[in-house]
Amino acid sequence: MSLRRLVLLRHGQTDYNVAGRMQGHIDSMLTETGVAQAAAVAPEIARIAPDRLISSDLRRAVDTADVVGAACGLPVKFDSRLRETHLGEWQGRTVPQIEEGWPGAIAAWRSDPAWRPPGGESRIDVVRRAQPVVDELDEEYASAPDATVVLVAHGGLIGGLVSGLLALPTSSWPAIGGIGNCHWAVLARRADHPRWRLAGYNVGTS
């Protein structure tokens, strides 16, 4: 047995969230509400008593993780593999703008994990780059089976990574819904079985 529990926390609200713009790899900033969300969630994550805290290196995740790390008394490690889906030509655009430029593409993207926005990544691509982070943690904590790690990341990545770690068929990935700002998912393992199970999804403080 290796890592026992994995908590995947989405960053706080950003200026792009408020404007309804697709972020992807754009370095958007937390709003005042986003900062308050991070401050509210930090004590809840601290109660989980994580052993490690790893964050995407995009600013909205970094700023959220810094608040959580202070509450947990943990340093934050940054890993670019935890970045949000690169959305290519869609980055910075609203959904109506995308629908105008690429009619029907949003629906195709939402329903097919293998579908890539022009110049961007599919959800399968994202899981392929992010899942090795968890594999490496498994190796690191092979002799500490009760370890808990928190990953601070992004909605699209979290939904995809949950689907991948649960070994869901890709046709079922769209059934894993969105996750709110500063909400989290929990994956856990039984002591006698290596398979991940979903212990909580879109969990929040309110």
N, C-alpha and C positions, 0 to 999 in steps of 0.2 A: 504494500500500500504506500501511497505517496501523499501529496497534498490532499487535505480532507475537505476544505471549504474554500470557495472562491466567490468573492463579492464583486460585482461589476456595477460601478456607480457612474451615472451620467453627470456631466458638468451642469452648472447652474445656467440660468437664463442669460442669453446674449442679445446684443443689439440686433443681430441678424434674425434671431428667433422672433423678436418683437416685430421686425419688418417683414417677416414671412419669406426671407431669402434663404436659398440653399447655401450652406456653408462649405461642406467638404473640407478641403485643406486651407481655406481662407482663415487667417488668424483673427477671428472676431473676438470681441471683448465682453466680459460679464457686465450686465447692467447692475444698478443698485439692487434690484430684486434678486439678481443672480448671486450677488455677494451675500445677501441676507439668506438666501436658500442654502448656500454653502455653510454659513455660520449655524444654521438650524440643523443641518444634517450631520455636522461634524461630531457632536456628542453621541449621536446614535451609532455612528460608525465606530467611535471610540469604545462604546459598550461591547461591541463585537470582539474587541481586543485583538486586532490583526497583528500578525507577525511581520508583514511587509506591506508597503504601499508603493504601487507603481502607477505612473500616469503617462498618458499620451503627452507628447511634447508641444501640442498646440495650446496657445495661451489660455483659452477658456477652460481647458482641463487642468493646466498647470496651476492657475489661480484657485480653482476649486480644490485641487489636491493639497496645495500649501495650507489652506485653512483646515482641512481634514487632518493633515499630518501634524499640525500644531496641537490639535486636540488629542491625537493618539500618541504624541510623543515620539513620532517616527520621522526619519528623513524620507524624502520622496525621491524615488529613482524614475527617470524619464526614459521612455522607449518609443521611438517613432513608429514602431510596428502597431501601436495602439491608436494611431490616427484614424479619423473618420474616413469613410469612403471618399476617394477622389472622384469628384463629379464632373471633371473635365469642363466642357463648354457650358455646363449648367451652373457652375459655381457663381454665386452672386445674383442669380436670377430668382424671380418668384415663380411659383407653380403656373400662374396664368401666362407668364412670359414664356415659360418652357412649352406649355401647351400650344401657344401661338406659333412658336418656332419649330416644334417637333410634335405635330398633332398625334395623340394617342401614345406617345412615348412614355409618359409618366405611368400610365396604366400598365404598360408592358414591363417597365422597370419594377413596379411594385409587385407584380405577379410572377416574375421570373428571376430567380437569384443569379442566373447566368447572364442576364442582360446588362450590357454596359452603356452608360451614357456616352455620348460622343467624346472621345479623348479621356474617358474615365475608367473606373474599376467596377466590376460586378461585385455583388455580395460574396460570391464564391471566392473571388480574388482577395477580398478583404480578410475572410476567414483563413485563407491559405497563408497570408502573411502574419496574422495575429496569433493563430493557434500555437506556433512554436514558442511563444512566450510562456504559455501554460505548460507545454512539454518540458521546457527548461526548468520551470519551477518544480515540476514533478521530480525531476532528477535531483534538484537541489535539496528538496525536503524528503527525500526517500527514507531517511532515518528519523524523521520527525513527523509521524503520520497525523498528528493533530493540528498541523499548521493551517492558518487562515491567511489568505492574501487578498488585498483589495486592489482592484484595477480601476483607475479613474479614466473614463473614456467617453464615448459618444454613442448616441442612440442607434445609428445604423450598425456600428461595429458590435455593440452589445447584443442586439437582436440576432445578428449573424453568428457571433461567437457562441451564444447560448445554443442556437440551432446546431452548429457544428459539433460542440462538445457533447450534446445529447445524442449525436449521431442520427438526427432526423433525416429522412429523405429530403432532398432539395425541394421536391414538390410541396413539402409541408412547411418550409421555412416562412412563407408569407403568413402563416397562421400565428406566428410569434409577433405580437403587435408592438406598437411603439412604446417608448418609455419616457416618462416625464423628466423634466429638469430636476436634478438632484434626487431622483428616484434610483432604485437599484434592483438588481437581480441577484439571487443566491443560488449557487450550484453546490451540491454536497455529495459526499460519498459515504457509504456505510463502511464500517471497519473491516468487513469481510468481503467487500466487493469493489472492484476498481471502477465500475461504471458511474458516471455522473448522473445525478437526478436533480430535477428542478425543485428547489425548496422555497422559492419565493420569486415573484416577478412584478416589476413596477411597484415596489414597496416604497413608501414615503413617510414623511413625518406628519402629513395631514391628508 
